[in-house]
């Protein structure tokens, strides 16, 4: 078994790295290819804002015939380590055939890369930005993933665990449909709290309007981080890049920002799911994939709730009721039948309890792993 660190600017190596999942998932109807523009940016050290403060290595494992058998990316996020006072690496983009040798070889190469940089533990799968879905799927393999959320073959967890990793944290994703309605008192409470505390939720009609609030969202996000662990402040470049990713196929009317005056104090990000179009186009927007994606954007009956939060000052004071009320409005206004609430930490007991009380069925679980180096 041979493992090499590749130069992602080399066209041949890059193609081998990017093409491997298409071979592994060729007979898997649930798998959704990543958006090609997003994965290209991750491998481009000139374009992705991550590389302005940190570095990553990319490795390929080759079988005895010289064909790719596995791949992995390993990240040294210096901003994360500085903010959390850690020396942690992350692995990401792990794909492998069902065999222990290439997986062991890939993780061995990744650990050597980490040791050479003085890092002392590794977690993952965890990506370049907060928008990158994290964890390995360990439950719910029969279901298609929400857009941007990882999907992997059922044998992946055993490969990772055989390499010495243990569970660090789990997230769950749940399903609801338009027949599940909130009690009227939730909407009444939401209206009362908005009036009492001077809160409002503006309607965004265009992507330009949506982009205009990004700097204030970045400030809200970063201001909420002191005293927390496992997070990292967003740089200006990262915030702009993430906003561009969000707005590419977002319906601005479905993005809900809770404001106190002009200052954001909460948010709910909902996206029409275009996974079916990405399956058809293999993740490529050019030359004609973007047309199919735009058509799917208008006809999909699947809505993803992929990000919700509220500043601590308004938690427990009715802010959650406002977000739930806005979520139902998004479902009904968009005529969606399937709603996926994605990747909520299992340690978030209160939110999980509230969502279960609404009838949400948490039917998928992802796990982030960790091991010492």
HELIX and SHEET records of a PDB file:
HELIX    1   1 UNK A   11  UNK A   24  1                                  14    
HELIX    2   2 UNK A   36  UNK A   42  1                                   7    
HELIX    3   3 UNK A   49  UNK A   52  5                                   4    
HELIX    4   4 UNK A   78  UNK A   84  1                                   7    
HELIX    5   5 UNK A  100  UNK A  115  1                                  16    
HELIX    6   6 UNK A  156  UNK A  162  1                                   7    
HELIX    7   7 UNK A  184  UNK A  197  1                                  14    
HELIX    8   8 UNK A  207  UNK A  212  1                                   6    
HELIX    9   9 UNK A  214  UNK A  223  1                                  10    
HELIX   10  10 UNK A  236  UNK A  248  1                                  13    
HELIX   11  11 UNK A  252  UNK A  254  5                                   3    
HELIX   12  12 UNK A  275  UNK A  281  1                                   7    
HELIX   13  13 UNK A  289  UNK A  299  1                                  11    
HELIX   14  14 UNK A  312  UNK A  314  5                                   3    
HELIX   15  15 UNK A  319  UNK A  334  1                                  16    
HELIX   16  16 UNK A  349  UNK A  357  1                                   9    
SHEET    1   A 7 UNK A   2  UNK A   5  0                                        
SHEET    2   A 7 UNK A  55  UNK A  62 -1                                        
SHEET    3   A 7 UNK A  68  UNK A  76 -1                                        
SHEET    4   A 7 UNK A  88  UNK A  96 -1                                        
SHEET    5   A 7 UNK A 121  UNK A 124  1                                        
SHEET    6   A 7 UNK A 361  UNK A 372 -1                                        
SHEET    7   A 7 UNK A 136  UNK A 139 -1                                        
SHEET    1   B12 UNK A   2  UNK A   5  0                                        
SHEET    2   B12 UNK A  55  UNK A  62 -1                                        
SHEET    3   B12 UNK A  68  UNK A  76 -1                                        
SHEET    4   B12 UNK A  88  UNK A  96 -1                                        
SHEET    5   B12 UNK A 121  UNK A 124  1                                        
SHEET    6   B12 UNK A 361  UNK A 372 -1                                        
SHEET    7   B12 UNK A 166  UNK A 177 -1                                        
SHEET    8   B12 UNK A 338  UNK A 345 -1                                        
SHEET    9   B12 UNK A 302  UNK A 310  1                                        
SHEET   10   B12 UNK A 263  UNK A 272 -1                                        
SHEET   11   B12 UNK A 255  UNK A 260 -1                                        
SHEET   12   B12 UNK A 199  UNK A 201 -1                                        
END                                                                             
